[in-house]
Amino acid sequence: MTYDVIIIGAGITGAMTAYKLARCKLRTLVLEKGSDIASGATRANSAIVHAGYDAVPGTLKGKLGVDGSRQVGEIARRLNVPYKNCGSFVCAFDEKDEEHIKMLYDRGVANGVPDMRIIRGEKLFEMEPNLSRACTAALYAPSAGIVCPWTLATAVSEVASLNGADFVFNFAVSGVSENADGSLTVTDGKTGYSARYVVNAAGVGADKIVEGDIWPEGEDKPVRINPRRGEYVLLDSEMGGIARHTLFVCPSEKGKGILVSPTAHGNIIVGPNANEVSDPDDTSVTPEGIAEISAGARKIMPDINLRTAITQFAGVRPTPVCRSKDYCIVRSKKFPSRLLHAAGIESPGLASSPAVADYVVGILGEMGLELIPDPDFRDERPPVRRFKEMSDEEKRLAIASDPAWGRIICRCETITEGEIIDAIRRPLGARDLDGVKRRVRAGMGRCQGGFCSPRVTAILARELGADMYDITKKGPGSEILMRPSK
Ligand SMILES: Cc1cc2nc3c(=O)[nH]c(=O)nc-3n(C[C@H](O)[C@H](O)[C@H](O)COP(=O)(O)OP(=O)(O)OC[C@H]3O[C@@H](n4cnc5c(N)ncnc54)[C@H](O)[C@@H]3O)c2cc1C
């Protein structure tokens, strides 16, 4: 069978593109190297829905940021994705910083960011009581927010899947070739799938899909994608109230700088730094990195108690090496009428993702893809029930309907067996421990899965009809239990 569209990569760019294409009468296939949705940069980032003042006006980042940010809020509300419109501060500590936030304000105005203002004096500390008294002014953007990036990506993928899109995991694309009828075959070296159009949304792996092929206008050579790691510390939810807004320092050449922010789940996130790494899968956390982000966080909030950290992690940015430093959403050099690259989607790629996807779909239309609306499209997914958020009466009814709703598996996050079973049985449901963790947060709390992992492993085995020894953390090669030697 020839698909209408194959999307390579189920990060937020690929997932959101599948979601937008699902509105049309099209057969879409998403091919993902990892064992689940959001296996790359979408898995580990700051999760800020940026307001859109950072990007240089006129660039794609500048054009897509505000609309993307607005759409993320709408989609989150519609599909029950954890999201909070908390607003953000970019903090100034000296005159140079103040000039910088003024420049960001002007950019924001040009990009269409609503309601920004520069705040000074006591007002700053009324709004953000734990902010460093060395902060002299801040650019306040009330439209910024925080979102759960995995839930956003899985929610839109569920909708795409329910509307007919196919997803294949553990499929690492190694090449693309042209068929006699002009369609393309996408292969992992063993099998192949064909489509009339292909979107390369492979994140940090995008430049390897067709070597030397991402070549935007105005660049003198093809774009390479460099992995740039950002490390984080996550603080316990007990610290949840210390920051009301996302608090940034002024950005640097390498990125938006270290931030202190609430998360959509009530923790506090601190980080990231920005360091080039040679291995795109290098998500290690280093003592130097922790020291760097701790110092950055103390600049914003001198009394922050970093001893309340419950975990550390890192994400890898797909940094495009090019003059423009912009998203590289360009037609292929080799297959210009069939292959579209959506590469180099660095921050604010999460916040911009719905607008990025609209842009991608628009170009596919220009390339000849028929975008005929599907009257049967349903923009909904099965309800998500969170035991912790239920009223006593709702809890009673849930337990009466199925006692699994009364068995708490993850004590830190109060996650029941009922929720875990739902996470596994949903469309594109969890197939491994990380899949459960990202969908329902079992293992995300203070003990980081120390208590619940064996029980989640047993539930996965039972639900999937699999041997416990075959249950993995995140796909083949990450089996949790060792088979006893004979
Ligand atoms: C440290 C850090 C902080 C960030 N903070 C923010 C923020 O606060 N707000 C914001 O808006 N953005 C932020 N971003 C940026 C945001 O995370 C990215 O822009 C976004 O996740 C990119 O999504 P993507 O789908 O393009 O790439 P990815 O999420 O990396 O997805 C690409 C997918 O392709 C798959 N893949 C790769 N190679 C192949 C292959 N050969 N075959 C098949 N599949 C393949 C990968 O496994 C992956 O799942 C941050 C990023 C990082 C790393």
The ligand as an SDF file (V2000), in Angstrom:
LIG
                    3D

 53 58  0  0  0  0  0  0  0  0999 V2000
   16.9710   21.2930   26.9400 C   0  0  0  0  0  0  0  0  0  0  0  0
   15.8110   21.7050   26.1000 C   0  0  0  0  0  0  0  0  0  0  0  0
   14.9140   22.6760   26.5330 C   0  0  0  0  0  0  0  0  0  0  0  0
   13.8460   23.0600   25.7420 C   0  0  0  0  0  0  0  0  0  0  0  0
   12.8880   23.8850   26.2480 N   0  0  0  0  0  0  0  0  0  0  0  0
   11.8080   24.1980   25.4990 C   0  0  0  0  0  0  0  0  0  0  0  0
   10.7560   24.9580   26.0280 C   0  0  0  0  0  0  0  0  0  0  0  0
   10.7200   25.2660   27.2130 O   0  0  0  0  0  0  0  0  0  0  0  0
    9.7360   25.3100   25.2180 N   0  0  0  0  0  0  0  0  0  0  0  0
    9.7120   24.9650   23.9050 C   0  0  0  0  0  0  0  0  0  0  0  0
    8.7980   25.3760   23.2030 O   0  0  0  0  0  0  0  0  0  0  0  0
   10.6800   24.2010   23.3750 N   0  0  0  0  0  0  0  0  0  0  0  0
   11.7090   23.7950   24.1520 C   0  0  0  0  0  0  0  0  0  0  0  0
   12.6740   22.9950   23.6570 N   0  0  0  0  0  0  0  0  0  0  0  0
   12.6080   22.6340   22.2590 C   0  0  0  0  0  0  0  0  0  0  0  0
   11.6190   21.5090   22.0050 C   0  0  0  0  0  0  0  0  0  0  0  0
   11.8000   20.4700   22.9280 O   0  0  0  0  0  0  0  0  0  0  0  0
   11.8670   21.0230   20.5970 C   0  0  0  0  0  0  0  0  0  0  0  0
   11.7780   22.1180   19.7330 O   0  0  0  0  0  0  0  0  0  0  0  0
   10.8620   19.9940   20.1580 C   0  0  0  0  0  0  0  0  0  0  0  0
   10.7050   18.9970   21.1220 O   0  0  0  0  0  0  0  0  0  0  0  0
   11.3480   19.3900   18.8580 C   0  0  0  0  0  0  0  0  0  0  0  0
   10.4350   18.4100   18.4850 O   0  0  0  0  0  0  0  0  0  0  0  0
   10.7450   17.4980   17.2390 P   0  0  0  0  0  0  0  0  0  0  0  0
    9.5800   16.6170   17.0860 O   0  0  0  0  0  0  0  0  0  0  0  0
   11.1430   18.3250   16.0850 O   0  0  0  0  0  0  0  0  0  0  0  0
   12.0330   16.6680   17.6600 O   0  0  0  0  0  0  0  0  0  0  0  0
   12.1030   15.4240   18.6800 P   0  0  0  0  0  0  0  0  0  0  0  0
   11.2340   15.5960   19.8350 O   0  0  0  0  0  0  0  0  0  0  0  0
   13.5470   15.1790   18.9260 O   0  0  0  0  0  0  0  0  0  0  0  0
   11.4920   14.2370   17.8240 O   0  0  0  0  0  0  0  0  0  0  0  0
   12.1920   13.6380   16.7690 C   0  0  0  0  0  0  0  0  0  0  0  0
   11.8070   12.1780   16.7900 C   0  0  0  0  0  0  0  0  0  0  0  0
   12.3910   11.5380   15.6600 O   0  0  0  0  0  0  0  0  0  0  0  0
   12.8620   10.2780   16.0650 C   0  0  0  0  0  0  0  0  0  0  0  0
   13.9130    9.8840   15.1430 N   0  0  0  0  0  0  0  0  0  0  0  0
   15.1860   10.3500   15.0560 C   0  0  0  0  0  0  0  0  0  0  0  0
   15.8420    9.7320   14.0750 N   0  0  0  0  0  0  0  0  0  0  0  0
   14.9710    8.8560   13.5090 C   0  0  0  0  0  0  0  0  0  0  0  0
   15.0660    7.9230   12.4690 C   0  0  0  0  0  0  0  0  0  0  0  0
   16.2000    7.7380   11.7730 N   0  0  0  0  0  0  0  0  0  0  0  0
   13.9770    7.1660   12.1670 N   0  0  0  0  0  0  0  0  0  0  0  0
   12.8140    7.3030   12.8620 C   0  0  0  0  0  0  0  0  0  0  0  0
   12.6700    8.1910   13.8750 N   0  0  0  0  0  0  0  0  0  0  0  0
   13.7420    8.9610   14.1800 C   0  0  0  0  0  0  0  0  0  0  0  0
   13.3540   10.4810   17.4920 C   0  0  0  0  0  0  0  0  0  0  0  0
   13.4030    9.2690   18.2040 O   0  0  0  0  0  0  0  0  0  0  0  0
   12.3340   11.4570   18.0260 C   0  0  0  0  0  0  0  0  0  0  0  0
   11.2680   10.8170   18.6800 O   0  0  0  0  0  0  0  0  0  0  0  0
   13.7190   22.5330   24.4470 C   0  0  0  0  0  0  0  0  0  0  0  0
   14.5930   21.5320   24.0130 C   0  0  0  0  0  0  0  0  0  0  0  0
   15.5970   21.0750   24.8640 C   0  0  0  0  0  0  0  0  0  0  0  0
   16.4180   19.9120   24.4500 C   0  0  0  0  0  0  0  0  0  0  0  0
  1  2  1  0
  2  3  1  0
  2 52  2  0
  3  4  2  0
  4  5  1  0
  4 50  1  0
  5  6  2  0
  6  7  1  0
  6 13  1  0
  7  8  2  0
  7  9  1  0
  9 10  1  0
 10 11  2  0
 10 12  1  0
 12 13  2  0
 13 14  1  0
 14 15  1  0
 14 50  1  0
 15 16  1  0
 16 17  1  0
 16 18  1  0
 18 19  1  0
 18 20  1  0
 20 21  1  0
 20 22  1  0
 22 23  1  0
 23 24  1  0
 24 25  2  0
 24 26  1  0
 24 27  1  0
 27 28  1  0
 28 29  2  0
 28 30  1  0
 28 31  1  0
 31 32  1  0
 32 33  1  0
 33 34  1  0
 33 48  1  0
 34 35  1  0
 35 36  1  0
 35 46  1  0
 36 37  1  0
 36 45  1  0
 37 38  2  0
 38 39  1  0
 39 40  1  0
 39 45  2  0
 40 41  1  0
 40 42  2  0
 42 43  1  0
 43 44  2  0
 44 45  1  0
 46 47  1  0
 46 48  1  0
 48 49  1  0
 50 51  2  0
 51 52  1  0
 52 53  1  0
M  END
$$$$
